[in-house]
Amino acid sequence: MEQTIDPTLGPVLARTGDERAVLTSFLDFHRAVVLRKLRGLSDADARRRLVPSTTTLAGLVKHLTVVERNWFPTLLAPEPGDVYLTSEEDALASFTLSDQESIGGLTEAYERACARSRAVAASIDLDHVVPHPQLGEVSLRWILVHMIEETARHAGHADILRELTDGEAGAL
């Protein structure tokens, strides 16, 4: 009997792909996991603080939206006025929600940021190097690996927060 692979598992499907296909499929998988953690929740549940820090499911998505914009368009394809955020203060502020922010708006903003990140990354060679204000220089390859780590770490946080919210756990 032939085993069927769930098509939502991009990294499994890219298992024999080239380096870019493997890196982008892992990043897209973790991006999707983060968004799945919001599915079916009310705005109140997504904003609920369940841990001592100010981390919430909605705040994680807002933070990851800022991170996507910071690492891809702002660093790799900056437009006039773009400023790369480097401070701990900026990072903490990116988790803070305004009263007007909703799951729908946060999801749309994250999806737009990810689409823009994909477009920027697709237009640049993996070996392309840009200056970084703290690290000296970084390549697109390094940025992709860093974003996989960043997004996967926060997907894990989101999984725990979702389990604490309603018992739902797991990547799918």
Secondary structure, DSSP 8 states (H G I E B T S, - for coil): ------TT-HHHHTTTS-HHHHHHHHHHHHHHHHHHHHTT--HHHHH---SSSS--HHHHHHHHHHHHHIIIIIHHS--TT------HHHHHHTT---TT--HHHHHHHHHHHHHHHHHHHHTS-TT-EEEETTTEEEEHHHHHHHHHHHHHHHHHHHHHHHHHHHS--S--
